[in-house]
Amino acid sequence: MTSLNISLPEQLRAYVETQVNTGDYGTPSEYVRELIRRDKENRLRQLEGELLEALRSGDIELRPEDLKGASLVTVLRKKMAARTRKKS
């Protein structure tokens, strides 16, 4: 495992230490790792929801040939970006 040093204002450092002292986490690193995991999961859920919404809206047409050599997420992101540019 590699290290990453971060600087926190005193208030945030105290908050992290409080979270560790409540017994939910063994170390500040465990707490920060958990926050990062949750953020990653939330962002993935949000992205999935946005992509599904775009696909279901009918504004985006998806053809089998669109998926050759690219992932569904990549294709939908590009199509969403193109749709956004057209609306602007």
Secondary structure, DSSP 4 states (H G I P E B T S, - for coil): ---------HHHHHHHHHHHHTTS-SSHHHHHHHHHHHHHHHHHHHHHHHHHHHHHHSSS---GGGGTTS-HHHHHHHHHHHHHHHH-
